[in-house]
Amino acid sequence: MADFFHALLKQIARYEGFSYDQFTEHSQDEKRHPIIFADTTEPDGFPNIDPASDELWTDEGWQFGLKDGNGRQTLWRVHGFIENGTFYIVWLDPGHKLYLPARRGPKPKVRAKKKA
């Protein structure tokens, strides 16, 4: 978990210099995009947050990914929402559990080698 938190702090420091428009630009490389809750394990939105009673809330969740110390993609994700230009972290997701494996995109096909 130490590697996760190190990557998180590094990415927060990087995003601190982003404008709202820069952050909300979708990035496949950084896995930064809005969350479509209907496609997740939480179709009703973030658990334990009641949008009707919370002043600090928006209907649009966002996520971004974290890379390991060598700059390689990981399953590590950070989920939250943006309000008045500030990203509020709701869920640290080191196992990428918000999306079911089938929703994470196609897996590479592995072909069996032909026997000689």
TIVO-2410 file (N, C-alpha, C; in nm, 3 decimals):
# residues 116
REC num residu      c1      c2      c3 atome chaine
REC   1      M   0.081  -0.120   0.000     N      A
REC   1      M   0.000   0.000   0.000    CA      A
REC   1      M   0.086   0.127   0.000     C      A
REC   2      A   0.208   0.117   0.048     N      A
REC   2      A   0.294   0.234   0.050    CA      A
REC   2      A   0.316   0.287  -0.093     C      A
REC   3      D   0.332   0.193  -0.188     N      A
REC   3      D   0.351   0.234  -0.327    CA      A
REC   3      D   0.228   0.307  -0.380     C      A
REC   4      F   0.110   0.258  -0.343     N      A
REC   4      F  -0.015   0.323  -0.385    CA      A
REC   4      F  -0.019   0.467  -0.335     C      A
REC   5      F   0.007   0.487  -0.207     N      A
REC   5      F  -0.001   0.622  -0.150    CA      A
REC   5      F   0.108   0.714  -0.204     C      A
REC   6      H   0.225   0.659  -0.231     N      A
REC   6      H   0.331   0.739  -0.292    CA      A
REC   6      H   0.285   0.787  -0.430     C      A
REC   7      A   0.228   0.695  -0.510     N      A
REC   7      A   0.178   0.732  -0.643    CA      A
REC   7      A   0.064   0.833  -0.633     C      A
REC   8      L  -0.023   0.815  -0.534     N      A
REC   8      L  -0.134   0.909  -0.514    CA      A
REC   8      L  -0.084   1.049  -0.484     C      A
REC   9      L   0.007   1.062  -0.391     N      A
REC   9      L   0.060   1.195  -0.356    CA      A
REC   9      L   0.132   1.259  -0.473     C      A
REC  10      K   0.205   1.180  -0.547     N      A
REC  10      K   0.275   1.231  -0.665    CA      A
REC  10      K   0.175   1.285  -0.768     C      A
REC  11      Q   0.067   1.210  -0.791     N      A
REC  11      Q  -0.032   1.253  -0.890    CA      A
REC  11      Q  -0.111   1.374  -0.840     C      A
REC  12      I  -0.143   1.380  -0.711     N      A
REC  12      I  -0.212   1.498  -0.657    CA      A
REC  12      I  -0.125   1.621  -0.677     C      A
REC  13      A   0.003   1.610  -0.648     N      A
REC  13      A   0.094   1.724  -0.667    CA      A
REC  13      A   0.097   1.767  -0.813     C      A
REC  14      R   0.093   1.672  -0.904     N      A
REC  14      R   0.093   1.703  -1.048    CA      A
REC  14      R  -0.037   1.772  -1.088     C      A
REC  15      Y  -0.149   1.717  -1.044     N      A
REC  15      Y  -0.279   1.773  -1.081    CA      A
REC  15      Y  -0.304   1.910  -1.018     C      A
REC  16      E  -0.233   1.942  -0.913     N      A
REC  16      E  -0.249   2.072  -0.849    CA      A
REC  16      E  -0.227   2.186  -0.948     C      A
REC  17      G  -0.142   2.164  -1.046     N      A
REC  17      G  -0.113   2.267  -1.145    CA      A
REC  17      G  -0.207   2.267  -1.264     C      A
REC  18      F  -0.304   2.176  -1.268     N      A
REC  18      F  -0.399   2.167  -1.379    CA      A
REC  18      F  -0.513   2.267  -1.361     C      A
REC  19      S  -0.561   2.319  -1.472     N      A
REC  19      S  -0.685   2.396  -1.469    CA      A
REC  19      S  -0.801   2.297  -1.471     C      A
REC  20      Y  -0.922   2.347  -1.446     N      A
REC  20      Y  -1.041   2.262  -1.453    CA      A
REC  20      Y  -1.051   2.197  -1.591     C      A
REC  21      D  -1.031   2.277  -1.695     N      A
REC  21      D  -1.042   2.224  -1.832    CA      A
REC  21      D  -0.937   2.118  -1.860     C      A
REC  22      Q  -0.817   2.136  -1.810     N      A
REC  22      Q  -0.712   2.036  -1.830    CA      A
REC  22      Q  -0.748   1.904  -1.760     C      A
REC  23      F  -0.795   1.916  -1.636     N      A
REC  23      F  -0.826   1.794  -1.560    CA      A
REC  23      F  -0.945   1.720  -1.621     C      A
REC  24      T  -1.045   1.792  -1.668     N      A
REC  24      T  -1.166   1.727  -1.719    CA      A
REC  24      T  -1.154   1.685  -1.865     C      A
REC  25      E  -1.036   1.701  -1.922     N      A
REC  25      E  -1.011   1.646  -2.055    CA      A
REC  25      E  -0.983   1.497  -2.038     C      A
REC  26      H  -1.061   1.416  -2.105     N      A
REC  26      H  -1.046   1.271  -2.092    CA      A
REC  26      H  -0.905   1.230  -2.133     C      A
REC  27      S  -0.847   1.138  -2.058     N      A
REC  27      S  -0.713   1.088  -2.089    CA      A
REC  27      S  -0.710   0.937  -2.072     C      A
REC  28      Q  -0.700   0.866  -2.183     N      A
REC  28      Q  -0.690   0.720  -2.176    CA      A
REC  28      Q  -0.561   0.679  -2.106     C      A
REC  29      D  -0.453   0.750  -2.133     N      A
REC  29      D  -0.324   0.716  -2.072    CA      A
REC  29      D  -0.329   0.728  -1.920     C      A
REC  30      E  -0.399   0.830  -1.871     N      A
REC  30      E  -0.406   0.852  -1.727    CA      A
REC  30      E  -0.533   0.793  -1.665     C      A
REC  31      K  -0.614   0.727  -1.749     N      A
REC  31      K  -0.739   0.666  -1.702    CA      A
REC  31      K  -0.827   0.770  -1.631     C      A
REC  32      R  -0.825   0.891  -1.686     N      A
REC  32      R  -0.899   1.003  -1.626    CA      A
REC  32      R  -1.024   1.028  -1.710     C      A
REC  33      H  -1.140   1.006  -1.648     N      A
REC  33      H  -1.266   1.023  -1.720    CA      A
REC  33      H  -1.382   1.025  -1.622     C      A
REC  34      P  -1.499   1.071  -1.670     N      A
REC  34      P  -1.618   1.065  -1.584    CA      A
REC  34      P  -1.655   0.920  -1.557     C      A
REC  35      I  -1.720   0.898  -1.445     N      A
REC  35      I  -1.767   0.764  -1.408    CA      A
REC  35      I  -1.912   0.750  -1.455     C      A
REC  36      I  -1.939   0.646  -1.529     N      A
REC  36      I  -2.076   0.613  -1.568    CA      A
REC  36      I  -2.121   0.506  -1.469     C      A
REC  37      F  -2.189   0.550  -1.364     N      A
REC  37      F  -2.221   0.459  -1.254    CA      A
REC  37      F  -2.305   0.340  -1.298     C      A
REC  38      A  -2.389   0.356  -1.399     N      A
REC  38      A  -2.471   0.245  -1.447    CA      A
REC  38      A  -2.385   0.127  -1.493     C      A
REC  39      D  -2.261   0.154  -1.530     N      A
REC  39      D  -2.169   0.049  -1.577    CA      A
REC  39      D  -2.077  -0.003  -1.467     C      A
REC  40      T  -2.106   0.030  -1.342     N      A
REC  40      T  -2.016  -0.004  -1.232    CA      A
REC  40      T  -2.083  -0.099  -1.133     C      A
REC  41      T  -2.007  -0.135  -1.031     N      A
REC  41      T  -2.060  -0.216  -0.922    CA      A
REC  41      T  -2.148  -0.133  -0.829     C      A
REC  42      E  -2.151  -0.002  -0.850     N      A
REC  42      E  -2.232   0.090  -0.767    CA      A
REC  42      E  -2.324   0.172  -0.858     C      A
REC  43      P  -2.428   0.109  -0.918     N      A
REC  43      P  -2.511   0.180  -1.015    CA      A
REC  43      P  -2.586   0.300  -0.959     C      A
REC  44      D  -2.602   0.307  -0.826     N      A
REC  44      D  -2.671   0.421  -0.765    CA      A
REC  44      D  -2.575   0.532  -0.724     C      A
REC  45      G  -2.450   0.522  -0.761     N      A
REC  45      G  -2.351   0.624  -0.726    CA      A
REC  45      G  -2.267   0.579  -0.608     C      A
REC  46      F  -2.192   0.671  -0.556     N      A
REC  46      F  -2.104   0.639  -0.443    CA      A
REC  46      F  -2.187   0.595  -0.323     C      A
REC  47      P  -2.151   0.483  -0.259     N      A
REC  47      P  -2.225   0.441  -0.140    CA      A
REC  47      P  -2.201   0.538  -0.024     C      A
REC  48      N  -2.297   0.545   0.063     N      A
REC  48      N  -2.290   0.626   0.186    CA      A
REC  48      N  -2.287   0.776   0.160     C      A
REC  49      I  -2.325   0.817   0.040     N      A
REC  49      I  -2.338   0.959   0.012    CA      A
REC  49      I  -2.481   0.980  -0.036     C      A
REC  50      D  -2.552   1.066   0.032     N      A
REC  50      D  -2.690   1.097  -0.006    CA      A
REC  50      D  -2.692   1.234  -0.072     C      A
REC  51      P  -2.702   1.237  -0.205     N      A
REC  51      P  -2.699   1.365  -0.276    CA      A
REC  51      P  -2.807   1.462  -0.230     C      A
REC  52      A  -2.918   1.409  -0.177     N      A
REC  52      A  -3.027   1.497  -0.133    CA      A
REC  52      A  -2.991   1.572  -0.004     C      A
REC  53      S  -2.904   1.514   0.078     N      A
REC  53      S  -2.873   1.579   0.205    CA      A
REC  53      S  -2.732   1.635   0.213     C      A
REC  54      D  -2.647   1.603   0.118     N      A
REC  54      D  -2.510   1.655   0.120    CA      A
REC  54      D  -2.502   1.783   0.039     C      A
REC  55      E  -2.454   1.888   0.100     N      A
REC  55      E  -2.437   2.016   0.029    CA      A
REC  55      E  -2.324   2.005  -0.074     C      A
REC  56      L  -2.224   1.930  -0.039     N      A
REC  56      L  -2.106   1.918  -0.124    CA      A
REC  56      L  -2.121   1.796  -0.212     C      A
REC  57      W  -2.185   1.812  -0.327     N      A
REC  57      W  -2.208   1.698  -0.413    CA      A
REC  57      W  -2.238   1.742  -0.555     C      A
REC  58      T  -2.201   1.659  -0.648     N      A
REC  58      T  -2.238   1.676  -0.787    CA      A
REC  58      T  -2.275   1.538  -0.840     C      A
REC  59      D  -2.355   1.531  -0.942     N      A
REC  59      D  -2.398   1.402  -0.996    CA      A
REC  59      D  -2.291   1.335  -1.081     C      A
REC  60      E  -2.185   1.406  -1.113     N      A
REC  60      E  -2.084   1.352  -1.202    CA      A
REC  60      E  -1.960   1.310  -1.126     C      A
REC  61      G  -1.939   1.179  -1.118     N      A
REC  61      G  -1.818   1.127  -1.057    CA      A
REC  61      G  -1.705   1.123  -1.159     C      A
REC  62      W  -1.583   1.127  -1.110     N      A
REC  62      W  -1.464   1.119  -1.196    CA      A
REC  62      W  -1.368   1.018  -1.137     C      A
REC  63      Q  -1.281   0.966  -1.221     N      A
REC  63      Q  -1.174   0.879  -1.174    CA      A
REC  63      Q  -1.045   0.916  -1.245     C      A
REC  64      F  -0.935   0.882  -1.181     N      A
REC  64      F  -0.806   0.885  -1.249    CA      A
REC  64      F  -0.724   0.766  -1.200     C      A
REC  65      G  -0.633   0.724  -1.284     N      A
REC  65      G  -0.547   0.612  -1.252    CA      A
REC  65      G  -0.414   0.657  -1.196     C      A
REC  66      L  -0.346   0.562  -1.136     N      A
REC  66      L  -0.212   0.587  -1.083    CA      A
REC  66      L  -0.115   0.491  -1.148     C      A
REC  67      K   0.004   0.538  -1.174     N      A
REC  67      K   0.109   0.453  -1.230    CA      A
REC  67      K   0.206   0.415  -1.119     C      A
REC  68      D   0.274   0.304  -1.138     N      A
REC  68      D   0.371   0.260  -1.037    CA      A
REC  68      D   0.497   0.345  -1.044     C      A
REC  69      G   0.592   0.316  -0.961     N      A
REC  69      G   0.715   0.393  -0.954    CA      A
REC  69      G   0.797   0.392  -1.081     C      A
REC  70      N   0.769   0.296  -1.170     N      A
REC  70      N   0.840   0.288  -1.298    CA      A
REC  70      N   0.759   0.348  -1.413     C      A
REC  71      G   0.646   0.412  -1.379     N      A
REC  71      G   0.564   0.475  -1.482    CA      A
REC  71      G   0.473   0.380  -1.557     C      A
REC  72      R   0.457   0.258  -1.506     N      A
REC  72      R   0.371   0.159  -1.573    CA      A
REC  72      R   0.228   0.168  -1.518     C      A
REC  73      Q   0.132   0.139  -1.607     N      A
REC  73      Q  -0.008   0.138  -1.567    CA      A
REC  73      Q  -0.030   0.034  -1.458     C      A
REC  74      T  -0.123   0.063  -1.370     N      A
REC  74      T  -0.165  -0.030  -1.266    CA      A
REC  74      T  -0.318  -0.033  -1.266     C      A
REC  75      L  -0.376  -0.114  -1.181     N      A
REC  75      L  -0.521  -0.112  -1.161    CA      A
REC  75      L  -0.562  -0.006  -1.059     C      A
REC  76      W  -0.466   0.062  -1.002     N      A
REC  76      W  -0.494   0.161  -0.897    CA      A
REC  76      W  -0.578   0.276  -0.952     C      A
REC  77      R  -0.688   0.307  -0.882     N      A
REC  77      R  -0.776   0.415  -0.924    CA      A
REC  77      R  -0.813   0.501  -0.804     C      A
REC  78      V  -0.847   0.626  -0.835     N      A
REC  78      V  -0.897   0.720  -0.736    CA      A
REC  78      V  -1.028   0.775  -0.792     C      A
REC  79      H  -1.135   0.766  -0.712     N      A
REC  79      H  -1.267   0.809  -0.755    CA      A
REC  79      H  -1.314   0.924  -0.667     C      A
REC  80      G  -1.384   1.016  -0.730     N      A
REC  80      G  -1.437   1.130  -0.655    CA      A
REC  80      G  -1.522   1.216  -0.744     C      A
REC  81      F  -1.537   1.341  -0.705     N      A
REC  81      F  -1.615   1.436  -0.784    CA      A
REC  81      F  -1.552   1.574  -0.774     C      A
REC  82      I  -1.591   1.659  -0.866     N      A
REC  82      I  -1.536   1.795  -0.873    CA      A
REC  82      I  -1.647   1.893  -0.835     C      A
REC  83      E  -1.616   1.981  -0.744     N      A
REC  83      E  -1.709   2.086  -0.705    CA      A
REC  83      E  -1.631   2.216  -0.690     C      A
REC  84      N  -1.674   2.319  -0.761     N      A
REC  84      N  -1.607   2.450  -0.756    CA      A
REC  84      N  -1.457   2.439  -0.780     C      A
REC  85      G  -1.419   2.357  -0.877     N      A
REC  85      G  -1.280   2.346  -0.917    CA      A
REC  85      G  -1.193   2.261  -0.827     C      A
REC  86      T  -1.251   2.193  -0.729     N      A
REC  86      T  -1.176   2.108  -0.638    CA      A
REC  86      T  -1.220   1.964  -0.656     C      A
REC  87      F  -1.122   1.873  -0.668     N      A
REC  87      F  -1.152   1.730  -0.676    CA      A
REC  87      F  -1.158   1.675  -0.534     C      A
REC  88      Y  -1.272   1.618  -0.498     N      A
REC  88      Y  -1.291   1.557  -0.367    CA      A
REC  88      Y  -1.281   1.405  -0.382     C      A
REC  89      I  -1.186   1.347  -0.312     N      A
REC  89      I  -1.168   1.202  -0.317    CA      A
REC  89      I  -1.275   1.136  -0.231     C      A
REC  90      V  -1.344   1.040  -0.291     N      A
REC  90      V  -1.446   0.964  -0.220    CA      A
REC  90      V  -1.398   0.821  -0.195     C      A
REC  91      W  -1.327   0.764  -0.292     N      A
REC  91      W  -1.292   0.624  -0.282    CA      A
REC  91      W  -1.153   0.601  -0.339     C      A
REC  92      L  -1.065   0.547  -0.256     N      A
REC  92      L  -0.935   0.499  -0.301    CA      A
REC  92      L  -0.954   0.353  -0.340     C      A
REC  93      D  -0.920   0.318  -0.462     N      A
REC  93      D  -0.954   0.188  -0.518    CA      A
REC  93      D  -0.830   0.120  -0.576     C      A
REC  94      P  -0.741   0.067  -0.489     N      A
REC  94      P  -0.618   0.006  -0.540    CA      A
REC  94      P  -0.642  -0.121  -0.621     C      A
REC  95      G  -0.760  -0.182  -0.610     N      A
REC  95      G  -0.788  -0.304  -0.684    CA      A
REC  95      G  -0.881  -0.283  -0.802     C      A
REC  96      H  -0.914  -0.158  -0.834     N      A
REC  96      H  -1.004  -0.122  -0.945    CA      A
REC  96      H  -1.133  -0.201  -0.934     C      A
REC  97      K  -1.197  -0.195  -0.817     N      A
REC  97      K  -1.317  -0.274  -0.790    CA      A
REC  97      K  -1.446  -0.203  -0.831     C      A
REC  98      L  -1.439  -0.076  -0.868     N      A
REC  98      L  -1.561  -0.005  -0.907    CA      A
REC  98      L  -1.617  -0.060  -1.037     C      A
REC  99      Y  -1.529  -0.102  -1.126     N      A
REC  99      Y  -1.572  -0.158  -1.254    CA      A
REC  99      Y  -1.551  -0.309  -1.253     C      A
REC 100      L  -1.651  -0.381  -1.299     N      A
REC 100      L  -1.638  -0.525  -1.313    CA      A
REC 100      L  -1.534  -0.555  -1.420     C      A
REC 101      P  -1.463  -0.667  -1.409     N      A
REC 101      P  -1.360  -0.698  -1.510    CA      A
REC 101      P  -1.411  -0.692  -1.653     C      A
REC 102      A  -1.534  -0.735  -1.678     N      A
REC 102      A  -1.588  -0.732  -1.815    CA      A
REC 102      A  -1.602  -0.590  -1.867     C      A
REC 103      R  -1.612  -0.493  -1.780     N      A
REC 103      R  -1.631  -0.353  -1.820    CA      A
REC 103      R  -1.499  -0.279  -1.839     C      A
REC 104      R  -1.389  -0.343  -1.807     N      A
REC 104      R  -1.258  -0.277  -1.815    CA      A
REC 104      R  -1.200  -0.278  -1.954     C      A
REC 105      G  -1.271  -0.331  -2.049     N      A
REC 105      G  -1.219  -0.334  -2.185    CA      A
REC 105      G  -1.178  -0.474  -2.224     C      A
REC 106      P  -1.155  -0.494  -2.352     N      A
REC 106      P  -1.123  -0.628  -2.400    CA      A
REC 106      P  -0.988  -0.677  -2.350     C      A
REC 107      K  -0.983  -0.805  -2.324     N      A
REC 107      K  -0.857  -0.866  -2.285    CA      A
REC 107      K  -0.787  -0.915  -2.411     C      A
REC 108      P  -0.655  -0.912  -2.414     N      A
REC 108      P  -0.585  -0.960  -2.532    CA      A
REC 108      P  -0.612  -1.108  -2.553     C      A
REC 109      K  -0.626  -1.147  -2.678     N      A
REC 109      K  -0.650  -1.286  -2.710    CA      A
REC 109      K  -0.518  -1.362  -2.705     C      A
REC 110      V  -0.523  -1.478  -2.645     N      A
REC 110      V  -0.406  -1.563  -2.637    CA      A
REC 110      V  -0.431  -1.682  -2.729     C      A
REC 111      R  -0.344  -1.701  -2.821     N      A
REC 111      R  -0.358  -1.811  -2.915    CA      A
REC 111      R  -0.273  -1.930  -2.869     C      A
REC 112      A  -0.335  -2.045  -2.876     N      A
REC 112      A  -0.260  -2.166  -2.842    CA      A
REC 112      A  -0.160  -2.197  -2.954     C      A
REC 113      K  -0.042  -2.237  -2.914     N      A
REC 113      K   0.059  -2.272  -3.014    CA      A
REC 113      K   0.024  -2.407  -3.074     C      A
REC 114      K   0.043  -2.415  -3.203     N      A
REC 114      K   0.017  -2.540  -3.272    CA      A
REC 114      K   0.129  -2.638  -3.242     C      A
REC 115      K   0.089  -2.762  -3.222     N      A
REC 115      K   0.190  -2.865  -3.198    CA      A
REC 115      K   0.254  -2.904  -3.328     C      A
REC 116      A   0.385  -2.922  -3.324     N      A
REC 116      A   0.460  -2.957  -3.447    CA      A
REC 116      A   0.445  -3.101  -3.484     C      A
***
